[in-house]
Amino acid sequence: MKLYKTAFNEADLSRIVEMAWEDRTPFEAIHTLYGLNETAVIDLMRQQMQPSSFRMWRKRMAGRTTKHLGKRGFLVGRFVCPSQRTR
């Protein structure tokens, strides 16, 4: 198992975990920003979370189409919820 603490600072680790928790942020966005593919994100989440929290996250992510750009049925410009105001 890879240790990601040496590759990223605490702020980056926190942001990656936050992005992974978000339903509408695809794994491809994490890959673009941090260079981690889905498998690496899963490994990082396993290291950063308590076992019960990790299991809950994996159960939630299983089959979620919004976590993969290729499976999405809609297009979003910058991963923004339509109800958020950008003004």
Secondary structure, DSSP 4 states (H G I P E B T S, - for coil): ----TTTS-HHHHHHHHHHHHSTTS-HHHHHHHH---HHHHHHHHHHHS-HHHHHHHHHHHTT-GGG-GGG-SS--SSS--TTS---
